[in-house]
Amino acid sequence: MTQAMADPAAVRRVRRAHLTATVLVAAVSAAALLLVFLLYAGDLPDRIATHFDLSGQPNDDMARGGALALFGLVGIGVPAVLIAVFGAAQWWRGEWARAFAGFLAGFSVWLSALFCGLVVANRGAAVPEEVTLDPWLMLGGLVLGLVVGIIVALVVPRGIPHDAPEAVTPVALAPTERASWFGRAQLGRLPVLALAASVLVLVIATVASGIWWLWLIAALVALLVVAVTSFVVTVDASGVTWRSAIGLPRGHIPLSEVTDAAVVEMSPSDFGGFGLRMTPGGLGLITRRGTALQVTHGKRRFVATVDDAATGAGLLLGYLEAGHRR
């Protein structure tokens, strides 16, 4: 069953099951976090220990109101944004849909458990220095997230399969003829807004905590966000070249290593997210759901969700057929 032939009722059923499972888990996790806030807020010190060393001793703290606001913003807001962004990209399509639903659910549980643990650790302390974080408390939250994620991945139905690779007509090239093709893979508005929101949360945390070196991390994260929002892919006689909007990261696949080119249907869940993604045997420039250029070289593949992928694949096949290998 391909997307083109999929029963609309079956598509709706899979979509509803994935959304229901992930939204339900995220909502329960958010409710649990808010309940802990309500139950323990009166027993917390004016300043809450928020960061600990490996021995469980606090080495940083924040004002109670700011800390709880930040915990809620991250613990509830981040999972909600992720579900909205990847829901818009229809993560339930593709072979990794179940695993991706499990990740979204497990991540929600882990974040809520993490902040619940921090609140419980601060309960009853007069000052942050009296707080000790039990590492088993944090490990328990991680295990709970893993268990819930695995259960969700097992319960939700398999993803809607992608269409088979489209047939691509090679571009006819004379032995001495040269041609080039340029394609762009660019994130849509919703993923960009989500990335910008993550940078904003980090900036808010930096301002609230007053830790100067967090500004360096915020700047680095902002630079990384810019580096993964837009890519340019070039196909010419030398092979396939790609680079980000700021020039780095970048890469090149020599024509001599290319064995095939095709147009495939792709979803962010196939590579575990947006941007520059790496999986065993694959590298992806994933900026949206839809058709993508797939280049096979040896046992590896390169995938880029560029516009007009058929022309890029056709030109690459044309070079292979014309014998323009270097």
C-alpha positions as CSV (number, residue, x, y, z in Angstrom):
1,M,0.0,0.0,0.0
2,T,1.4,3.4,-1.1
3,Q,0.4,6.8,-0.2
4,A,-1.3,7.2,-3.6
5,M,-3.3,4.0,-3.1
6,A,-3.8,4.2,0.7
7,D,-7.3,3.9,2.0
8,P,-8.2,7.4,3.3
9,A,-10.0,5.8,6.2
10,A,-6.9,3.8,7.1
11,V,-4.8,7.0,6.9
12,R,-7.2,8.8,9.2
13,R,-7.1,5.8,11.6
14,V,-3.3,5.8,11.8
15,R,-3.1,9.5,12.1
16,R,-5.7,9.5,14.9
17,A,-4.0,6.7,16.8
18,H,-0.5,8.4,16.7
19,L,-1.9,11.8,17.7
20,T,-4.1,10.4,20.4
21,A,-1.3,8.4,22.0
22,T,1.3,11.2,22.0
23,V,-1.0,14.0,22.9
24,L,-2.5,12.0,25.7
25,V,0.9,11.1,27.2
26,A,2.0,14.7,26.9
27,A,-1.2,16.0,28.6
28,V,-0.9,13.5,31.5
29,S,2.8,14.4,31.9
30,A,1.9,18.1,31.9
31,A,-0.9,17.5,34.4
32,A,1.5,15.6,36.7
33,L,4.1,18.3,36.6
34,L,1.5,21.0,37.4
35,L,0.1,18.9,40.3
36,V,3.6,18.6,41.8
37,F,4.0,22.4,41.5
38,L,0.7,22.9,43.3
39,L,1.4,20.4,46.1
40,Y,5.0,21.4,46.9
41,A,5.2,25.1,45.9
42,G,4.6,26.2,49.5
43,D,7.4,23.9,50.8
44,L,10.1,25.2,48.5
45,P,12.9,27.7,49.5
46,D,12.9,31.2,48.0
47,R,15.8,30.1,45.8
48,I,15.7,26.6,44.2
49,A,18.7,24.5,43.5
50,T,18.5,23.9,39.7
51,H,21.9,22.4,38.8
52,F,24.0,19.7,40.6
53,D,27.5,18.2,40.3
54,L,28.1,14.5,39.9
55,S,27.9,13.9,43.6
56,G,24.4,15.4,43.8
57,Q,25.5,18.7,45.4
58,P,24.0,21.9,44.1
59,N,26.2,24.3,42.2
60,D,23.6,26.7,40.8
61,D,20.1,28.0,41.9
62,M,17.3,30.3,40.7
63,A,14.5,32.3,42.3
64,R,11.6,30.0,43.1
65,G,9.1,31.8,40.8
66,G,11.5,32.0,37.9
67,A,12.5,28.4,38.3
68,L,9.0,27.0,38.4
69,A,8.1,29.1,35.3
70,L,11.1,27.8,33.4
71,F,10.3,24.2,34.5
72,G,6.8,24.6,33.2
73,L,7.8,26.4,30.0
74,V,10.3,23.7,29.1
75,G,8.6,20.6,30.5
76,I,5.2,21.4,28.9
77,G,6.0,23.8,26.1
78,V,8.8,21.9,24.4
79,P,6.8,18.6,24.0
80,A,3.8,20.5,22.8
81,V,5.9,22.3,20.1
82,L,7.6,19.1,19.0
83,I,4.2,17.3,18.6
84,A,2.8,20.3,16.7
85,V,5.8,20.6,14.4
86,F,6.2,16.9,13.6
87,G,2.4,16.5,13.4
88,A,2.4,19.1,10.7
89,A,5.1,17.0,8.9
90,Q,2.9,13.9,9.4
91,W,5.4,11.7,11.3
92,W,3.0,8.8,11.0
93,R,4.1,8.2,7.4
94,G,7.1,6.0,6.9
95,E,8.8,3.0,8.4
96,W,10.0,4.7,11.5
97,A,6.7,6.3,12.5
98,R,6.1,4.0,15.5
99,A,9.5,4.7,16.9
100,F,9.0,8.4,16.4
101,A,5.7,8.4,18.2
102,G,7.5,6.5,21.1
103,F,10.2,9.1,21.2
104,L,7.7,12.0,21.4
105,A,5.8,10.3,24.2
106,G,8.8,9.2,26.1
107,F,10.5,12.6,25.8
108,S,7.4,14.2,27.3
109,V,7.4,11.8,30.3
110,W,11.2,12.2,30.8
111,L,11.0,16.1,30.9
112,S,8.1,16.1,33.3
113,A,9.8,13.5,35.5
114,L,13.1,15.5,35.5
115,F,11.4,18.7,36.7
116,C,9.2,16.9,39.2
117,G,12.4,15.4,40.6
118,L,14.0,18.8,41.0
119,V,11.0,20.1,42.8
120,V,10.8,17.1,45.1
121,A,14.5,17.4,45.8
122,N,14.1,21.0,46.9
123,R,11.1,20.3,49.1
124,G,11.5,21.3,52.7
125,A,14.9,22.9,52.3
126,A,15.5,26.3,53.8
127,V,18.3,27.2,51.4
128,P,19.6,25.7,48.2
129,E,22.8,24.5,49.9
130,E,20.7,22.0,52.0
131,V,19.5,20.2,48.8
132,T,20.9,16.9,47.7
133,L,19.9,15.3,44.4
134,D,19.5,11.5,44.5
135,P,20.8,10.2,41.2
136,W,18.4,7.4,41.3
137,L,15.6,9.9,41.2
138,M,16.8,11.2,37.9
139,L,17.5,7.7,36.6
140,G,14.0,6.7,37.5
141,G,12.6,9.5,35.3
142,L,14.7,8.4,32.4
143,V,13.6,4.7,32.8
144,L,10.0,5.8,33.1
145,G,10.3,7.8,29.8
146,L,11.9,4.8,28.1
147,V,9.2,2.4,29.3
148,V,6.4,4.7,28.2
149,G,8.1,5.4,24.9
150,I,8.4,1.7,24.2
151,I,4.8,1.0,25.1
152,V,3.5,3.8,22.8
153,A,5.7,2.5,20.0
154,L,4.3,-1.0,20.4
155,V,0.7,0.2,20.7
156,V,0.3,2.6,17.8
157,P,-0.2,1.2,14.3
158,R,2.5,0.9,11.7
159,G,3.1,4.1,9.7
160,I,1.6,4.7,6.3
161,P,4.2,3.4,3.7
162,H,5.8,5.9,1.4
163,D,5.4,5.6,-2.3
164,A,7.9,3.6,-4.2
165,P,10.7,5.6,-5.8
166,E,9.5,7.5,-8.9
167,A,10.8,6.5,-12.3
168,V,13.2,9.2,-13.4
169,T,14.1,9.9,-17.0
170,P,17.9,10.5,-17.5
171,V,18.8,13.8,-19.0
172,A,20.4,13.1,-22.4
173,L,23.9,14.4,-22.5
174,A,26.4,14.4,-25.4
175,P,29.9,13.0,-24.5
176,T,31.3,16.5,-24.3
177,E,28.3,18.3,-22.9
178,R,28.2,19.7,-19.4
179,A,25.2,20.9,-17.3
180,S,24.5,21.9,-13.7
181,W,21.5,21.8,-11.5
182,F,20.9,23.6,-8.2
183,G,18.3,22.8,-5.6
184,R,17.5,24.3,-2.3
185,A,16.2,22.5,0.8
186,Q,14.7,25.0,3.2
187,L,12.8,24.6,6.5
188,G,9.2,25.8,6.5
189,R,7.8,28.5,8.8
190,L,6.6,26.2,11.6
191,P,9.9,24.4,12.2
192,V,11.8,27.7,12.0
193,L,9.5,29.2,14.6
194,A,10.0,26.1,16.8
195,L,13.8,26.4,16.6
196,A,13.6,30.2,17.3
197,A,11.4,29.4,20.3
198,S,14.1,27.0,21.6
199,V,16.7,29.7,21.3
200,L,14.4,32.1,23.1
201,V,13.9,29.7,26.0
202,L,17.6,29.3,26.3
203,V,18.0,33.1,26.4
204,I,15.3,33.4,29.0
205,A,17.1,30.8,31.1
206,T,20.3,32.6,30.7
207,V,18.8,35.9,31.8
208,A,17.0,34.4,34.7
209,S,20.0,32.4,36.0
210,G,22.6,35.2,35.5
211,I,25.2,32.6,34.4
212,W,27.4,34.5,31.9
213,W,28.7,31.4,30.1
214,L,25.2,30.4,29.1
215,W,25.4,33.3,26.6
216,L,28.1,31.4,24.8
217,I,25.9,28.4,24.6
218,A,22.9,30.4,23.4
219,A,25.1,32.0,20.7
220,L,26.3,28.6,19.6
221,V,22.8,27.2,19.5
222,A,21.6,30.2,17.5
223,L,24.5,29.7,15.0
224,L,23.7,26.0,14.7
225,V,20.0,26.8,14.1
226,V,21.0,29.1,11.2
227,A,23.3,26.4,9.8
228,V,20.6,23.8,9.5
229,T,17.6,25.8,8.2
230,S,18.7,26.1,4.5
231,F,20.9,24.0,2.2
232,V,22.0,24.2,-1.4
233,V,22.5,21.0,-3.4
234,T,24.4,21.0,-6.7
235,V,24.6,18.3,-9.3
236,D,27.2,18.6,-12.1
237,A,30.0,16.7,-13.8
238,S,31.9,16.3,-10.5
239,G,29.0,14.7,-8.7
240,V,26.8,16.0,-5.9
241,T,27.8,18.9,-3.6
242,W,25.8,20.3,-0.7
243,R,26.4,23.1,1.8
244,S,24.4,25.0,4.4
245,A,23.4,28.6,4.1
246,I,26.5,29.7,6.0
247,G,28.9,27.5,4.1
248,L,29.4,24.9,6.8
249,P,28.6,22.1,7.2
250,R,29.2,20.9,3.6
251,G,29.9,17.7,1.7
252,H,30.6,16.2,-1.7
253,I,29.9,12.8,-3.3
254,P,32.2,12.3,-6.4
255,L,30.4,11.0,-9.5
256,S,32.7,8.0,-9.5
257,E,31.1,6.8,-6.3
258,V,27.5,7.4,-7.4
259,T,25.6,4.2,-8.3
260,D,22.0,5.4,-8.6
261,A,19.7,8.4,-8.2
262,A,16.0,8.5,-7.6
263,V,13.1,10.6,-6.3
264,V,11.6,9.2,-3.1
265,E,8.9,10.2,-0.6
266,M,10.4,11.3,2.6
267,S,9.3,12.3,6.1
268,P,11.2,13.9,9.0
269,S,10.5,10.8,11.0
270,D,12.5,8.7,8.6
271,F,15.6,10.5,9.7
272,G,14.6,11.4,13.3
273,G,13.9,15.1,12.8
274,F,14.7,18.2,10.7
275,G,18.0,19.6,9.4
276,L,21.2,17.7,8.9
277,R,20.5,14.2,10.0
278,M,22.6,11.1,10.1
279,T,21.4,7.5,10.4
280,P,23.3,4.2,9.9
281,G,24.1,4.2,6.2
282,G,22.5,7.5,5.4
283,L,22.8,11.3,5.5
284,G,19.8,13.5,5.1
285,L,19.1,17.2,4.5
286,I,15.5,17.0,5.8
287,T,13.5,20.2,5.8
288,R,9.9,19.0,5.1
289,R,7.8,16.1,4.2
290,G,7.4,15.2,0.5
291,T,9.5,14.2,-2.5
292,A,13.3,14.2,-2.2
293,L,16.5,13.5,-4.2
294,Q,18.1,10.2,-3.2
295,V,21.6,9.5,-4.2
296,T,23.0,6.0,-3.7
297,H,26.8,5.7,-3.4
298,G,28.1,2.3,-2.4
299,K,26.1,1.0,0.6
300,R,25.1,4.5,1.7
301,R,22.5,7.0,0.6
302,F,22.2,10.8,0.6
303,V,18.7,12.3,0.8
304,A,17.8,15.9,0.3
305,T,14.2,17.3,0.3
306,V,14.9,19.8,-2.5
307,D,12.4,21.2,-4.9
308,D,12.4,19.7,-8.4
309,A,14.2,16.6,-7.2
310,A,13.4,14.8,-10.5
311,T,15.5,17.2,-12.6
312,G,18.5,16.7,-10.2
313,A,18.1,12.9,-10.3
314,G,17.7,12.9,-14.0
315,L,20.8,15.0,-14.6
316,L,22.8,12.7,-12.3
317,L,21.6,9.6,-14.2
318,G,22.4,11.3,-17.4
319,Y,26.0,11.8,-16.4
320,L,26.2,8.2,-15.3
321,E,24.8,7.0,-18.6
322,A,27.1,9.3,-20.6
323,G,30.1,7.9,-18.9
324,H,31.2,11.3,-17.4
325,R,32.9,9.6,-14.4
326,R,36.0,11.2,-12.9
